Amino acid sequence: MNTGKYIFAQVSAFLSANEFNRCVTKYNGNHSVKHFTCWHQLMCMLFGQVCTRESLSDLAICLKSQQSRWYHLGMGTGVSKSNLAYANENRDWRIFSEFAYLLIAEARKTCTDAVDFALDIPGNVYAVDATTIDLCLNIFWWAKFRKAKAAVKIHTQFDIKTEIPSFIHITDGSVHDVNVMDELLYEPGGFSVMDRGYVDSFRLFQIHESGAFFVTRSKTTLNFHRPYSADVDKAKGICCDQTIKLNNHYAA
């Protein structure tokens, strides 16, 4: 536990209270709040992550044992399970989302390119994928996935060079991967690597229109013909380099 407290102090020292308060003010997060502010909520939840608490009750019990240190840890004096539960349920999630993206932007500035991923490409390279997390339907009734199953899906755009996610979006488990392409922002000159679950002609064309590039796998049902094939060096692992045209595509 002592180790967790020291790590918590080091991690929280990197957080800018001024930047966070701008997010709070933007969404009026502290309206009618007397004691347990959004900053106190953030510190409590961060403490739970650092100390690997498994539930809100577990976090509340752990915090209760450290009550004499609440003020020095930046948690205020109104910490309780009921306050935490009410804040998590009712406060605007965009406060924490925007602050998270501010932290991600700062982290990407300080990170160097991964040593084991060296490419002579000026633009950033992103891996886009999603993962489904199964949940207990009796507890997470709001995350209904199937008749007797609950789940959420985490959609991520991962900066491969810096090994930091640049976009994270959580949806119901039933949301198809391709729908999240409407939420992504594509950097001109950047590359997005994705699987065939993201193949959608209109959305892929939007990537092209933004000046970015994409690498994906084609669906087995793709109807096309090959007008041209380029020479390749198969010793480099390239099977073929072909220019194709869709048979069922008509220009507007």
C-alpha positions as a LaTeX table, in Angstrom:
\begin{tabular}{lrrr}
\hline
Residue & $x$ (\AA) & $y$ (\AA) & $z$ (\AA) \\
\hline
Met1 & 0.00 & 0.00 & 0.00 \\
Asn2 & 2.84 & 2.39 & 0.85 \\
Thr3 & 4.37 & 1.78 & $-2.57$ \\
Gly4 & 1.02 & 2.62 & $-4.17$ \\
Lys5 & 0.86 & 5.93 & $-2.30$ \\
Tyr6 & 4.33 & 6.94 & $-3.45$ \\
Ile7 & 3.53 & 6.04 & $-7.06$ \\
Phe8 & 0.26 & 7.94 & $-6.78$ \\
Ala9 & 2.09 & 11.07 & $-5.58$ \\
Gln10 & 4.53 & 10.86 & $-8.48$ \\
Val11 & 1.81 & 10.32 & $-11.10$ \\
Ser12 & $-0.50$ & 13.04 & $-9.80$ \\
Ala13 & 2.38 & 15.54 & $-9.82$ \\
Phe14 & 2.29 & 15.46 & $-13.63$ \\
Leu15 & $-1.37$ & 16.48 & $-13.78$ \\
Ser16 & $-2.11$ & 20.15 & $-14.43$ \\
Ala17 & $-4.89$ & 21.34 & $-12.13$ \\
Asn18 & $-5.30$ & 24.48 & $-14.24$ \\
Glu19 & $-5.92$ & 22.50 & $-17.44$ \\
Phe20 & $-8.33$ & 20.20 & $-15.64$ \\
Asn21 & $-10.25$ & 23.13 & $-14.15$ \\
Arg22 & $-10.67$ & 24.59 & $-17.64$ \\
Cys23 & $-12.40$ & 21.36 & $-18.65$ \\
Val24 & $-14.52$ & 21.48 & $-15.49$ \\
Thr25 & $-15.55$ & 25.08 & $-16.15$ \\
Lys26 & $-16.40$ & 24.30 & $-19.76$ \\
Tyr27 & $-18.97$ & 21.68 & $-18.70$ \\
Asn28 & $-19.96$ & 23.32 & $-15.40$ \\
Gly29 & $-18.85$ & 20.23 & $-13.51$ \\
Asn30 & $-18.68$ & 21.79 & $-10.05$ \\
His31 & $-22.13$ & 23.37 & $-10.13$ \\
Ser32 & $-23.69$ & 23.27 & $-6.64$ \\
Val33 & $-20.77$ & 21.21 & $-5.33$ \\
Lys34 & $-19.69$ & 22.10 & $-1.78$ \\
His35 & $-16.98$ & 19.59 & $-0.84$ \\
Phe36 & $-16.37$ & 16.72 & $-3.27$ \\
Thr37 & $-15.23$ & 18.48 & $-6.47$ \\
Cys38 & $-14.34$ & 16.99 & $-9.85$ \\
Trp39 & $-10.64$ & 17.21 & $-8.95$ \\
His40 & $-11.26$ & 15.21 & $-5.76$ \\
Gln41 & $-13.16$ & 12.65 & $-7.84$ \\
Leu42 & $-10.27$ & 12.40 & $-10.30$ \\
Met43 & $-7.75$ & 11.88 & $-7.50$ \\
Cys44 & $-9.86$ & 9.14 & $-5.92$ \\
Met45 & $-10.30$ & 7.24 & $-9.18$ \\
Leu46 & $-6.62$ & 7.64 & $-10.02$ \\
Phe47 & $-5.75$ & 6.27 & $-6.58$ \\
Gly48 & $-7.97$ & 3.27 & $-7.27$ \\
Gln49 & $-6.17$ & 2.57 & $-10.55$ \\
Val50 & $-2.69$ & 2.89 & $-9.06$ \\
Cys51 & $-3.58$ & 0.65 & $-6.10$ \\
Thr52 & $-5.43$ & $-1.84$ & $-8.36$ \\
Arg53 & $-8.76$ & $-1.64$ & $-6.54$ \\
Glu54 & $-11.32$ & $-4.03$ & $-8.04$ \\
Ser55 & $-14.59$ & $-2.24$ & $-7.19$ \\
Leu56 & $-16.00$ & 0.99 & $-5.80$ \\
Ser57 & $-16.52$ & $-0.69$ & $-2.42$ \\
Asp58 & $-12.93$ & $-1.91$ & $-2.44$ \\
Leu59 & $-11.74$ & 1.62 & $-3.25$ \\
Ala60 & $-13.90$ & 3.18 & $-0.53$ \\
Ile61 & $-12.54$ & 0.78 & 2.13 \\
Cys62 & $-8.97$ & 1.43 & 1.01 \\
Leu63 & $-9.47$ & 5.21 & 1.11 \\
Lys64 & $-11.08$ & 4.97 & 4.55 \\
Ser65 & $-7.87$ & 3.47 & 5.90 \\
Gln66 & $-5.95$ & 6.49 & 4.58 \\
Gln67 & $-8.36$ & 9.16 & 5.85 \\
Ser68 & $-5.62$ & 11.12 & 7.62 \\
Arg69 & $-3.86$ & 11.60 & 4.27 \\
Trp70 & $-6.85$ & 12.66 & 2.14 \\
Tyr71 & $-6.03$ & 16.34 & 2.21 \\
His72 & $-2.35$ & 15.83 & 1.31 \\
Leu73 & $-3.30$ & 13.45 & $-1.51$ \\
Gly74 & $-5.60$ & 16.09 & $-3.01$ \\
Met75 & $-8.86$ & 14.26 & $-2.25$ \\
Gly76 & $-10.49$ & 16.83 & 0.00 \\
Thr77 & $-12.55$ & 15.79 & 2.99 \\
Gly78 & $-15.82$ & 14.50 & 1.53 \\
Val79 & $-14.68$ & 11.08 & 0.29 \\
Ser80 & $-17.29$ & 8.34 & 0.64 \\
Lys81 & $-18.66$ & 5.51 & $-1.43$ \\
Ser82 & $-21.96$ & 7.36 & $-1.93$ \\
Asn83 & $-20.19$ & 10.55 & $-3.08$ \\
Leu84 & $-18.02$ & 8.59 & $-5.50$ \\
Ala85 & $-20.98$ & 6.64 & $-6.89$ \\
Tyr86 & $-23.08$ & 9.79 & $-7.36$ \\
Ala87 & $-20.21$ & 11.69 & $-9.00$ \\
Asn88 & $-19.37$ & 8.83 & $-11.38$ \\
Glu89 & $-23.00$ & 8.48 & $-12.41$ \\
Asn90 & $-24.01$ & 12.13 & $-12.76$ \\
Arg91 & $-21.01$ & 14.23 & $-13.71$ \\
Asp92 & $-20.28$ & 14.96 & $-17.36$ \\
Trp93 & $-17.86$ & 12.34 & $-18.71$ \\
Arg94 & $-16.54$ & 14.86 & $-21.28$ \\
Ile95 & $-14.62$ & 16.62 & $-18.51$ \\
Phe96 & $-12.39$ & 13.61 & $-18.02$ \\
Ser97 & $-12.34$ & 12.69 & $-21.70$ \\
Glu98 & $-10.99$ & 16.07 & $-22.81$ \\
Phe99 & $-8.44$ & 16.12 & $-20.00$ \\
Ala100 & $-7.28$ & 12.63 & $-21.01$ \\
Tyr101 & $-6.68$ & 13.79 & $-24.59$ \\
Leu102 & $-4.69$ & 16.77 & $-23.27$ \\
Leu103 & $-2.48$ & 14.34 & $-21.36$ \\
Ile104 & $-2.14$ & 12.10 & $-24.40$ \\
Ala105 & $-1.06$ & 15.07 & $-26.53$ \\
Glu106 & 1.59 & 16.03 & $-23.96$ \\
Ala107 & 2.84 & 12.44 & $-23.71$ \\
Arg108 & 3.18 & 12.14 & $-27.49$ \\
Lys109 & 5.35 & 15.27 & $-27.55$ \\
Thr110 & 7.83 & 13.79 & $-25.11$ \\
Cys111 & 7.97 & 10.23 & $-26.45$ \\
Thr112 & 10.54 & 9.20 & $-29.02$ \\
Asp113 & 9.85 & 6.75 & $-31.81$ \\
Ala114 & 9.90 & 3.09 & $-30.81$ \\
Val115 & 13.32 & 1.55 & $-31.42$ \\
Asp116 & 11.88 & $-1.65$ & $-32.88$ \\
Phe117 & 9.69 & 0.27 & $-35.34$ \\
Ala118 & 11.91 & 2.33 & $-37.63$ \\
Leu119 & 10.37 & 3.32 & $-40.97$ \\
Asp120 & 11.44 & 6.01 & $-43.39$ \\
Ile121 & 7.94 & 7.52 & $-43.38$ \\
Pro122 & 7.40 & 11.20 & $-42.51$ \\
Gly123 & 3.79 & 10.73 & $-41.39$ \\
Asn124 & 2.52 & 8.96 & $-38.28$ \\
Val125 & 1.45 & 5.31 & $-38.50$ \\
Tyr126 & $-1.67$ & 4.24 & $-36.61$ \\
Ala127 & $-3.13$ & 0.82 & $-35.91$ \\
Val128 & $-6.94$ & 0.93 & $-35.67$ \\
Asp129 & $-8.77$ & $-1.92$ & $-33.98$ \\
Ala130 & $-11.44$ & $-2.77$ & $-31.42$ \\
Thr131 & $-11.78$ & $-5.29$ & $-28.61$ \\
Thr132 & $-14.91$ & $-6.56$ & $-26.89$ \\
Ile133 & $-14.94$ & $-6.85$ & $-23.10$ \\
Asp134 & $-17.49$ & $-9.29$ & $-21.68$ \\
Leu135 & $-19.43$ & $-8.15$ & $-18.60$ \\
Cys136 & $-21.93$ & $-9.65$ & $-16.21$ \\
Leu137 & $-25.43$ & $-8.71$ & $-17.39$ \\
Asn138 & $-26.85$ & $-8.73$ & $-13.84$ \\
Ile139 & $-24.40$ & $-6.02$ & $-12.79$ \\
Phe140 & $-23.89$ & $-4.12$ & $-16.06$ \\
Trp141 & $-27.48$ & $-4.14$ & $-17.28$ \\
Trp142 & $-26.87$ & $-0.96$ & $-19.28$ \\
Ala143 & $-24.30$ & $-2.73$ & $-21.49$ \\
Lys144 & $-26.65$ & $-5.30$ & $-23.02$ \\
Phe145 & $-24.94$ & $-7.12$ & $-25.85$ \\
Arg146 & $-26.96$ & $-10.26$ & $-26.43$ \\
Lys147 & $-30.01$ & $-11.79$ & $-24.76$ \\
Ala148 & $-28.05$ & $-13.15$ & $-21.80$ \\
Lys149 & $-24.74$ & $-11.33$ & $-22.17$ \\
Ala150 & $-23.38$ & $-7.84$ & $-21.54$ \\
Ala151 & $-20.32$ & $-6.27$ & $-23.13$ \\
Val152 & $-18.66$ & $-3.03$ & $-24.11$ \\
Lys153 & $-16.36$ & $-2.46$ & $-27.03$ \\
Ile154 & $-13.21$ & $-0.32$ & $-26.88$ \\
His155 & $-12.18$ & 1.23 & $-30.19$ \\
Thr156 & $-8.57$ & 2.42 & $-30.29$ \\
Gln157 & $-6.32$ & 4.31 & $-32.67$ \\
Phe158 & $-2.78$ & 3.41 & $-31.60$ \\
Asp159 & 0.25 & 5.50 & $-32.58$ \\
Ile160 & 2.74 & 2.77 & $-33.45$ \\
Lys161 & 5.83 & 5.00 & $-33.48$ \\
Thr162 & 5.35 & 6.37 & $-29.96$ \\
Glu163 & 3.34 & 3.37 & $-28.64$ \\
Ile164 & 0.64 & 5.68 & $-27.23$ \\
Pro165 & $-3.09$ & 5.53 & $-28.09$ \\
Ser166 & $-4.27$ & 8.75 & $-29.74$ \\
Phe167 & $-7.98$ & 7.91 & $-29.76$ \\
Ile168 & $-10.12$ & 5.77 & $-27.44$ \\
His169 & $-13.88$ & 5.37 & $-27.80$ \\
Ile170 & $-16.11$ & 3.06 & $-25.72$ \\
Thr171 & $-19.43$ & 1.88 & $-27.14$ \\
Asp172 & $-21.99$ & $-0.87$ & $-26.63$ \\
Gly173 & $-20.71$ & $-4.27$ & $-27.62$ \\
Ser174 & $-23.15$ & $-4.41$ & $-30.53$ \\
Val175 & $-21.68$ & $-1.38$ & $-32.34$ \\
His176 & $-19.86$ & $-2.48$ & $-35.49$ \\
Asp177 & $-16.21$ & $-1.46$ & $-35.83$ \\
Val178 & $-16.76$ & 0.43 & $-39.07$ \\
Asn179 & $-19.12$ & 2.96 & $-37.44$ \\
Val180 & $-16.28$ & 4.41 & $-35.36$ \\
Met181 & $-14.46$ & 5.55 & $-38.51$ \\
Asp182 & $-16.87$ & 8.50 & $-38.48$ \\
Glu183 & $-15.37$ & 9.62 & $-35.15$ \\
Leu184 & $-11.71$ & 9.39 & $-36.17$ \\
Leu185 & $-9.63$ & 12.36 & $-37.28$ \\
Tyr186 & $-7.11$ & 11.57 & $-40.01$ \\
Glu187 & $-3.82$ & 13.45 & $-40.23$ \\
Pro188 & $-2.71$ & 14.47 & $-43.75$ \\
Gly189 & 0.18 & 12.19 & $-44.64$ \\
Gly190 & $-0.63$ & 9.71 & $-41.88$ \\
Phe191 & $-1.21$ & 5.99 & $-42.35$ \\
Ser192 & $-4.04$ & 3.99 & $-40.78$ \\
Val193 & $-3.57$ & 0.20 & $-40.65$ \\
Met194 & $-6.79$ & $-1.73$ & $-40.07$ \\
Asp195 & $-8.37$ & $-5.13$ & $-40.75$ \\
Arg196 & $-11.16$ & $-5.96$ & $-43.17$ \\
Gly197 & $-13.84$ & $-5.12$ & $-40.59$ \\
Tyr198 & $-13.24$ & $-1.46$ & $-41.50$ \\
Val199 & $-13.67$ & $-1.87$ & $-45.25$ \\
Asp200 & $-16.33$ & 0.59 & $-46.34$ \\
Ser201 & $-15.88$ & 2.36 & $-49.68$ \\
Phe202 & $-17.41$ & 5.66 & $-48.63$ \\
Arg203 & $-15.48$ & 5.90 & $-45.34$ \\
Leu204 & $-12.20$ & 4.84 & $-46.94$ \\
Phe205 & $-12.71$ & 7.54 & $-49.56$ \\
Gln206 & $-13.05$ & 10.07 & $-46.71$ \\
Ile207 & $-9.56$ & 9.05 & $-45.58$ \\
His208 & $-8.29$ & 9.68 & $-49.10$ \\
Glu209 & $-10.05$ & 13.07 & $-49.21$ \\
Ser210 & $-8.34$ & 14.12 & $-45.96$ \\
Gly211 & $-4.91$ & 13.56 & $-47.52$ \\
Ala212 & $-4.19$ & 10.47 & $-45.41$ \\
Phe213 & $-3.55$ & 6.86 & $-46.41$ \\
Phe214 & $-4.89$ & 3.49 & $-45.29$ \\
Val215 & $-3.69$ & $-0.11$ & $-45.35$ \\
Thr216 & $-6.27$ & $-2.84$ & $-44.99$ \\
Arg217 & $-7.25$ & $-6.34$ & $-46.11$ \\
Ser218 & $-9.89$ & $-6.80$ & $-48.76$ \\
Lys219 & $-13.06$ & $-8.77$ & $-48.17$ \\
Thr220 & $-13.33$ & $-12.13$ & $-49.89$ \\
Thr221 & $-16.44$ & $-10.90$ & $-51.71$ \\
Leu222 & $-14.68$ & $-7.86$ & $-53.23$ \\
Asn223 & $-15.60$ & $-7.67$ & $-56.93$ \\
Phe224 & $-12.67$ & $-6.23$ & $-58.87$ \\
His225 & $-10.33$ & $-6.70$ & $-61.81$ \\
Arg226 & $-6.58$ & $-6.11$ & $-62.11$ \\
Pro227 & $-5.54$ & $-3.78$ & $-64.94$ \\
Tyr228 & $-1.86$ & $-3.56$ & $-63.92$ \\
Ser229 & 0.75 & $-5.43$ & $-61.89$ \\
Ala230 & 4.10 & $-3.94$ & $-60.84$ \\
Asp231 & 7.37 & $-5.82$ & $-60.36$ \\
Val232 & 8.15 & $-6.67$ & $-56.73$ \\
Asp233 & 11.07 & $-8.08$ & $-54.78$ \\
Lys234 & 9.55 & $-11.14$ & $-53.10$ \\
Ala235 & 12.68 & $-11.50$ & $-50.96$ \\
Lys236 & 11.39 & $-8.51$ & $-48.98$ \\
Gly237 & 8.16 & $-10.31$ & $-48.17$ \\
Ile238 & 5.99 & $-8.54$ & $-50.77$ \\
Cys239 & 3.73 & $-10.99$ & $-52.57$ \\
Cys240 & 2.44 & $-8.64$ & $-55.24$ \\
Asp241 & 1.85 & $-4.97$ & $-56.08$ \\
Gln242 & $-1.29$ & $-4.55$ & $-58.15$ \\
Thr243 & $-3.54$ & $-1.75$ & $-59.28$ \\
Ile244 & $-7.19$ & $-2.80$ & $-59.19$ \\
Lys245 & $-10.54$ & $-1.35$ & $-60.18$ \\
Leu246 & $-13.89$ & $-2.22$ & $-58.66$ \\
Asn247 & $-16.35$ & $-3.81$ & $-61.07$ \\
Asn248 & $-19.44$ & $-2.54$ & $-59.29$ \\
His249 & $-18.30$ & 1.06 & $-58.73$ \\
Tyr250 & $-19.86$ & 3.91 & $-60.68$ \\
Ala251 & $-18.55$ & 7.47 & $-60.58$ \\
Ala252 & $-21.08$ & 10.12 & $-59.51$ \\
\hline
\end{tabular}
